[in-house]
Amino acid sequence: MGVLTMGVLMRRSSSGVSGLGYLARPPRFASVSLFLAVLILGLASAGLGTMPTAYSGIEGRDTARTPVVAAEGEEAAFLYREVHDSMVDTPLDATLIYLWPLAENAPLPPGVTQWPDPGEAVLSPALQEMEPGEGLDSRYGQVVGTIGREGLATENEALAYVVPRTMPEEIRESFMTASTGYGAVGMGTGEVIETVPFPLAAAAYALTVGVAAAILGIIAVAQGREGRQRQNMLRFTLGYSWRERLRWMAAQVWWPLLGAIALPMAAMAFAGTYGLRLPGMGNGVWSEDIRAGLPVILGAMLCSWLVFLIYYLRSSLVVPKNLAANRPRAREREFSPRRALACFLAAPAAVGVLVAVQRTSSQLLFFVYLVALLVVVFTLFDLVGYLMLRVSAAVRKRGSVGVARRR
């Protein structure tokens, strides 16, 4: 009777439910798993939300500098020709845009402040920072300026605007293209033409980073779920409403949630100020692109967190359809060491094969990469779960030894 009376009194006190929920915090390792899952989900969804705004910024800057071909009978303002030049000591191709003004008021490309004289060139910062052995100080003519940020699609783009010393008539007629200005849509200039299409890049990101983050979230929910369901069932038996049980559960997890949410938010604030460089990418995402896409980025982060929290709370607050079945439903998931080992071996193999595919363009290696990627996707759950269980066991063992020594 005393227990039931306490349950009734606590049901009438919202602060009492939340306070005792905080005191009944989940095991430390379950809290760490929850923290890591929310953190990784936030960062992964932020990366996915950054992709469309990064692509949009690149396409916008590229469109602004792409010459518009003059129609038949239309008066042209300048002539242009795009060619590519391979570096000697660097595995990099430079994009050269040869220009020849036809009018005194010929428009300048974005990032260029004044027309170079014949025999002069304007280089991007990436070209100017090349090794002296490339001879870029005179390779395309006398360097008279640097292409501004607004004239570059990406940070490390190798681009040069060159005005040749002369323009023979046969070159003008056979190789140069007449243009009225800049802003052609869908043409593409320089390395933008070789950029991986956004749908393909987004799909690859979702299948690798997204799936890994989702699996980590599922594992975090599984950690300590049986104990949470046992607590929930006790309070359900005592007559707690679902709102009170929800407050009880929220009070247990609020502190790892706040910490895990604050870190990705701080990371995006930093990226919005200084830009972002993603692992494995030669070019980063510009800060102005991130600021322009903040609504999409924050929306992706909030959606991922909301879905995860609904799944976490729903799995913890389950109740039986009849009181005779008031037992926790969860069963501890067994993680296969063999599947964990397969994932451990397949992950670096997939990365190595992907590098080989990029260098050789081999279709056979691409299918090998897909097989290795599928192995990683279907065994990553076991690898992460197995490692978490091993770490948890080591932490418990170390704690037990410490307690025994103090005794």
Secondary structure, 3 states (H helix, E strand, C coil): CHHHHHHHHHHCCHHHHHHHHHHCCCCHHHHHHHHHHHHHHHHHHHHHHHHHHHHHHHHHHHHHHCEEECCCCCCCCEEEEEEEEECCCCCCEEEEEEEEECCCCCCCCCCCCCCCCCCEEEECHHHHCCCHHHCCCCCCCEEEEECCHHHCCCCCCCEEEEECCCCCHHHHHHCCEEEEEECCCCCCCHHHHHCCCHHHHHHHHHHHHHHHHHHHHHHHHHCCHHHHHHHHHHHHHCCCCHHHHHHHHHHHHHHHHHHHHHHHHHHHHHHHHHCECCCCCCCCECHHHHHHCHHHHHHHHHHHHHHHHHHHHHHHCCCCCCHHHCCCCCCCCCCCHHHHHHHHHHHHHHHHHHHHHHHHCCHHHHHHHHHHHHHHHHHHHHHHHHHHHHHHHHHHHHHHHHHHHHC
